[in-house]
């Protein structure tokens, strides 16, 4: 299901990536304009927006906010992202095809309709056993706010 449509480079920004190191592989596409403006509602056809490149991996940021990023990926068969980690928590929905996802060194075959959750700092890798697409949702973990100690304060409420 390869799309070889021509499109205006000024309106669509696709990123072809290759993660070759086994260290942290953060995907920073800050110059890419997301498809969705977080201030406005929008319906997006994931099937129509997914792009594939021969012998490559194509990604497209759909939405970016302060805490969340949603990225659509198209992997050609045989393409892979080597083992890496992310400081963010991730939810991955396999939209089409299938791949081998290695989570903490454990390979798992996943296919269209499967959903994966990965906590921050989990070692993971992915290899396209067939051409496949996925939707990646990254969220920044909640930071524990610094709360001043209430011990010894006369005005502190007693917690039961």
KOLLOVO-230315 format. One line per field, with one value per residue (C-alpha): residue number from 1; residue in one letter; x, z, y. Coordinates in steps of 0.25 Angstrom, whole numbers. Example, Ala and Ser with C-alpha at 12.3 -4.5 7.8 and 13.67 -1.06 7.14 Angstrom:
KOLLOVO-230315
i	(1; 2)
aa	(A; S)
c1	(49; 55)
c3	(31; 29)
c2	(-18; -4)
***
This chain:
KOLLOVO-230315
i	(1; 2; 3; 4; 5; 6; 7; 8; 9; 10; 11; 12; 13; 14; 15; 16; 17; 18; 19; 20; 21; 22; 23; 24; 25; 26; 27; 28; 29; 30; 31; 32; 33; 34; 35; 36; 37; 38; 39; 40; 41; 42; 43; 44; 45; 46; 47; 48; 49; 50; 51; 52; 53; 54; 55; 56; 57; 58; 59; 60; 61; 62; 63; 64; 65; 66; 67; 68; 69; 70; 71; 72; 73; 74; 75; 76; 77; 78; 79; 80; 81; 82; 83; 84; 85; 86; 87; 88; 89; 90; 91; 92; 93; 94; 95; 96; 97; 98; 99; 100; 101; 102; 103; 104; 105; 106; 107; 108; 109; 110; 111; 112; 113; 114; 115; 116; 117; 118; 119; 120; 121; 122; 123; 124; 125; 126; 127; 128; 129; 130; 131; 132; 133; 134; 135; 136; 137; 138; 139; 140; 141; 142; 143; 144; 145; 146; 147; 148; 149; 150; 151; 152; 153; 154; 155; 156; 157; 158; 159; 160)
aa	(X; X; X; X; X; X; X; X; X; X; X; X; X; X; X; X; X; X; X; X; X; X; X; X; X; X; X; X; X; X; X; X; X; X; X; X; X; X; X; X; X; X; X; X; X; X; X; X; X; X; X; X; X; X; X; X; X; X; X; X; X; X; X; X; X; X; X; X; X; X; X; X; X; X; X; X; X; X; X; X; X; X; X; X; X; X; X; X; X; X; X; X; X; X; X; X; X; X; X; X; X; X; X; X; X; X; X; X; X; X; X; X; X; X; X; X; X; X; X; X; X; X; X; X; X; X; X; X; X; X; X; X; X; X; X; X; X; X; X; X; X; X; X; X; X; X; X; X; X; X; X; X; X; X; X; X; X; X; X; X)
c1	(0; 10; 6; 15; 6; 13; 11; 15; 27; 22; 10; 14; 27; 31; 43; 51; 59; 69; 73; 86; 92; 88; 87; 75; 68; 59; 52; 52; 45; 43; 44; 33; 19; 9; -3; -13; -13; -16; -25; -35; -42; -39; -42; -30; -31; -19; -19; -19; -7; 2; 14; 24; 37; 45; 55; 52; 44; 35; 29; 19; 16; 1; 0; 10; 6; 15; 12; 8; 13; 6; 14; 10; 20; 21; 32; 37; 39; 52; 54; 58; 60; 71; 70; 68; 61; 52; 50; 35; 24; 19; 6; 8; -4; -1; -10; -5; 4; 13; 26; 35; 36; 46; 43; 54; 61; 48; 44; 29; 22; 11; 1; -10; -20; -9; -6; 7; 10; 24; 28; 39; 54; 49; 59; 52; 55; 46; 48; 38; 35; 25; 22; 15; 9; 8; 3; 12; 7; 18; 14; 23; 22; 16; 27; 24; 22; 31; 22; 27; 27; 14; 21; 21; 12; 1; -8; -7; -19; -19; -19; -27)
c3	(0; -5; -7; -18; -18; -22; -12; -10; -1; 6; 11; 15; 22; 23; 30; 26; 38; 41; 55; 55; 69; 81; 90; 93; 80; 82; 69; 70; 58; 64; 50; 44; 45; 50; 42; 54; 60; 75; 76; 66; 64; 52; 46; 40; 31; 36; 23; 14; 22; 23; 14; 10; 4; -3; 6; 17; 29; 27; 39; 40; 53; 53; 67; 76; 90; 102; 107; 95; 81; 72; 60; 48; 42; 30; 29; 17; 19; 25; 31; 46; 57; 66; 81; 88; 99; 101; 113; 110; 111; 98; 93; 79; 70; 58; 47; 36; 33; 43; 50; 61; 73; 83; 97; 108; 99; 97; 82; 79; 66; 66; 54; 50; 62; 73; 83; 91; 103; 107; 120; 120; 118; 113; 103; 90; 75; 63; 50; 39; 35; 25; 21; 32; 38; 53; 61; 72; 84; 93; 106; 116; 129; 141; 149; 164; 169; 180; 192; 204; 217; 225; 237; 249; 243; 252; 241; 233; 231; 238; 227; 230)
c2	(0; 10; 24; 31; 44; 57; 68; 83; 83; 96; 90; 76; 73; 58; 53; 41; 36; 25; 22; 16; 17; 9; 21; 30; 33; 45; 49; 64; 70; 84; 91; 82; 88; 78; 75; 79; 92; 89; 101; 96; 83; 75; 61; 54; 41; 33; 24; 36; 43; 31; 31; 20; 22; 11; 6; 16; 21; 33; 40; 52; 60; 61; 68; 75; 82; 84; 70; 62; 58; 49; 44; 36; 26; 18; 7; 0; -15; -18; -4; -3; 6; 0; -1; 12; 19; 31; 39; 40; 30; 24; 18; 11; 7; -2; 3; -7; -18; -24; -23; -28; -19; -22; -18; -19; -29; -38; -38; -38; -39; -28; -26; -16; -14; -16; -6; -5; 3; 7; 14; 24; 19; 5; 0; -3; -6; -8; -16; -16; -31; -26; -11; -5; 8; 12; 24; 28; 36; 42; 48; 55; 48; 56; 63; 62; 76; 81; 81; 88; 80; 82; 75; 84; 94; 99; 103; 90; 81; 67; 57; 44)
***
